[in-house]
Amino acid sequence: MAEIILYLTESDAKIIIDWVNADSDIAWIVKDSQIGNTYRWKAVNELHSVESKSYCLWFIGSGPLRIPSGSVNVKDVLVLNPFVGWEQTLKHELAEVPWFGAAAPETFHFTFREFSKRNEHAIGRSGFNWIGNYFSVVGTVAPPECKKWWEKLKRFVKKNSVGVPWPGELGSGKVGAYAFPCAYKKLVEGCEKDVNP
């Protein structure tokens, strides 16, 4: 699985949200409503606020989203128009993003954690994840346009942040994560950072 480890404050995360909002190839998948463990999800072109949680992104041109049936004998359900929305029943009531199964290379995940769960004075670990071609050996190949977008995302991150050591402290080791401006300022001032999510 491909990953970009980030350190962000709320204002830093807003830079990322605005960049994604401006990209007409990408939609956010958001929770429209919830009753118990039954969710209604839908695609939207823009987010207007950022919270510390996980987000799902979909490359629109990669085709319909697939909801796993859970059985090899039953075909997956296709969400033909994610902008209209769909319902999904999950096993719990705390989902932040929909479940598309393990092999969903048309989607990306962005997690924003401004503060550490273990230390209220430390910066939480944020980042992007993408399954990429992990499941290509079983026939689930990442669409070429999704690969291109992942590379575009990496260029954006490198251009707008400072590479920092991970898991080590500033000044030690090679770059393994990226801190956006406000978070980087905090790290330089001695703020600790989460190594793990």
N, C-alpha and C positions, 0 to 999 in steps of 0.2 A: 504494500500500500504506500502510495506517495504521500508525503507530509511536509508541511511548511510550519515550523514552530515560530510563534509570534509572542511578543510582549506588548501589550496595548493598554492605554487608558481609554476612558469613554470618548474623549476627543480624537484619539488615534483611530479607534474603531469606526468613528463617523467618517473618517477619510476613506476607509475601505468600503463602507456602506454606500457612500456617494459615488465611488468609482464603479461599483457593481451596478448601482441604479442607472448609471449612464450607459451601460453596456446593453444594447438591445438584443443581444444573443442570449442573455441570462435572465432567468426569472427566479424569484424567491418562492419557496413553498412555505406557506404559513398556515397556522391553525385558525380556521374560520369559526369553529365552535366545538364544544365538547360536552357530551352527556355521559358521565361515568367513564368507561373505557372505549366508548365509541366517539371517534373524532371525525370532523369534517375539515379537510385540507383543501387549499386552492393555491394556484400560482398567481403571483402579482408581479408587476414590473418594478415596483419600488417599495422600499421600507422607509418609514418616516421617523423611526426612533430605533435606538439600539439598547438591548438589555443583555445582562450577563447570562447567556444560555447558548444552546446549539441552534444553528440555522441550516436549512437545506437549500441548495441551489440546483437549478436544472438548466442544461443547455438546450434551449428551445428547438433548435434545428436537428437535434439528435433523434427525434421521433417521440412516440407516446411513452408515457411512464408505464411501468409494469408492476402490478401488485401481485406478489407471490400467492399462489393458491394454497401452498403448504402440502400439496400432494403431487406425486409424479404422475398420477392418473388424471389430474385435473389441470387444464390450461390456466396459465396466469391471466389475470384480468388486465386489460389495457385501459388506461385512462386517456381517452381520445382527445379530450379538451380539458387539460388541467386548470385553465383559467375559469372554467365553470365550477370546478370542484368535484370532490368525491368523498365518500365515507369509508372509513376503515376502522374495524374493531381490533384492538390490540389487547395484550394480556394484562396491562396495567393502566393506571390513570395519570401517569407522570411524563408521558412522551412529549418531547419538545419538537421532534421531527417525525415524519411518516416513515414507515418501514417498507423498503423496496427490495428486501432480501439482501443477501451478501454480495451478489453480483449485479451492481447497478452503475456501470461506468458513465451513464449519462447524467449522473448527479454528483455533486460535490458537497462537502460539509465544512461549515465555518463555525468554530466555537469561540465565543468571547467570554473570558473570565478576567475581569479587571483585578479582582482581589483573590488572594490565596484562600482556599478553604481551611488551611491549617494554621495560617499566620496572618492575622488581619492587617499587618503592616507590610506584607510582601505582595509582589505583583503576581497575579495568577498566570497560568500558561494558557494562551490562546492558540489558534492556528487553523489551517486548512488541511483537509484530508480528501484523498481521492483514491478509489480502488484501482483505477487505471486498468492495466491488462493482467491483473493478478489471476483472473479466471479465464484467460484466453485458452488455456490448455483444455478446457471443457466447452469451448465454443463461444464464450462471452467476450467478445473483443471490443475494446474501447473505440468509439467512433473517432475518426481522424480529427474532426472539428473540436472534440473534447480535449484531445492531446494538445492541439494548438492553443486552446484557451488556457490550459494549465501552464504552458510555457509563457503565455502572455501575463498570467497572474504572477508567476515567479519574477518576471522582469519588473512588473509594477511594484512588487514588494521590495525588491533590491534597490529600486530607484528612490523609494520613499522611506527607507528605514536604514538602520545601521546594523551590520552584521555583528553578532555577539557570540561569545563562546557558549556552548551547551554541551555538557551540564556544568562546566566550570564557571568561575567568576570572571568578571571583566579583566582583561589583561592576561588571561591564561587559556591556552588551547586554541583550536581552530574554530572558525565560524560554524555554528550549528543551529542558530536561531536568528531572528531579526526583531529588533526593537524599534518601534515607531517613535517619533520625536519626543513626545511627553513621557513615555515610558522609559526611553533611553536616558532622559534627564534624571529621572528618579533612580535609575540604576547607577549612574555616575555619582549621584549624591549618596550612594551606599544602600539603597533599598534592596532587600533580598528578592529573589525570584523563585517561583515554583519550577522545579525541574520536571516533575511529572504532572499530568492533568489533575 
